[in-house]
């Protein structure tokens, strides 16, 4: 039974839609797979709507839609424990699974064209899609995206005392209005300048430090990203998490940043003292991600 993992966008959220560099990887804590059932799945009607959309959309590739619709009628459903509205690729995994199962012609290994194709498909859910989420889920590999193209990446494991963690906001949100908000905000000349001159360079630094395993330097840049998002993208931080976000900026042992579109779901963090963070902020649920892909920790999510 083939599984399609969730994903996590480590760096490059929103700016990837402007063509910036980004780093993303599979999140093996969650996954989805195809299955058949005699009982009608709660998402059956939505899947059929998606099938109708794909039947008429001007896609770059040809999908076997007759087979897809037939199998949906026969009880096919996508069994997934990937939380929706959390920025970890619930729709991306589904798109990847549909492409993998029903794509009729697969020629070449052009990841850029594949990303564009997957973006077309995922547009059904978000209006505008970079195609990054389904690409990660389909390749089941970390990738770096840049103006020069797309490449798979081998990521080192974070070494103690540093670690990544997820902060569960327990808030589901839709990515579409957040993406639209960012793109509209980017029409402002001042904001464009801040993004291009201040933000994009530190995102590039973060990706380079991550790939090279320079955890101390990554922690410093993580703080700069946190500060920029707090100052210029505060709308993407849930109100009841602004206090802990600011506490992280003022501290020397943990930092927070937007994960995915923001607005809820998970918040991504980095710390050099996970135990201290848990002690001092007991009112929040921090979940340590102890490895890059070998997630030994369990993430608790509402409804799962």
C-alpha positions, 0 to 999 in steps of 0.5 A: 500500500503506497503512502503519500506523506504530509509535508512541511515548508521550512523556509520560503512560505508565501515568497515561493509564490513570487519565485523565491528560494524555498526549502520543503520536506516530507513530514512522515508523521502523517500520510494518506493512501487509496482504499476502497469501502462499501460505506460512503466516505464523508469526502466522496462528494468533494472528490467527485467535484474535484474529478469534474474540475480535473475533467475540464481544467486545461492541464498540461498532462492527461489523466484517466478521468474515466477510470477515476470516476468509475473507481470513485463510484465503486467506493474509492476514497483517500484515507488520510490522517493529515490534518486539514487547514494545518499547512502540512499538505492535506490537499497536496497529498491527495493531488500527488496520489491522483497524479500518481494513480491516473496520469496516463503519460509520464515523460522525462524528469522535468521537475519544473513542469511537474510542479506546474502540473501539480499546481494546476491541479491543486488550484481547485482547493486554493485558487492559486497554488505553487505546486510545492506541496503535492511535489513534495508528497509525490517525490517523497523527498526534500527539495530546494526551489529557486529561480534556477529550478528545483532540486532534491536535497539531502538534509542533515539531522539537527544536532543537540542542543538544537531541535525543531518543534511544532506548536499546535494552535488547534486552529484550522484555517483556509490558505486561500485568503492568506495567500491572497492577502500576501499577494495584495500586500506585495503590491505596496512598494514599501513592502516589496522593498522590505521583502526583496531587500531584507526578507529574501536574503535571510530566507536564503541564508536560513536554507544554506545554513540548514543544508550545511548543518550550521545550527547556531547560525541557523538559530540566529537567522531564524530569529530574524525571520521571526522578527520580520514576520511579527512586524510585517505579517502579524495578521498571519499569527493567531492573536492568542499566540502573539505573546508567546511569539514575542517571548521567543523573540526576546529570549535566547532559547527559542524562536517561532515562525510561520509554517505554511500559509500561517493563520493557524495550524502549526507554527514552526519553532527552533530551540536550543533548550526544549525542556526549558521551553516546556517548563516556562510555557506550560500553557502551550503544547510544544511537540519536538520533532526530534529528527528531520525524517525519522520523527520519533515524536507523536504530534497530537492534533484535534480530531485525530 
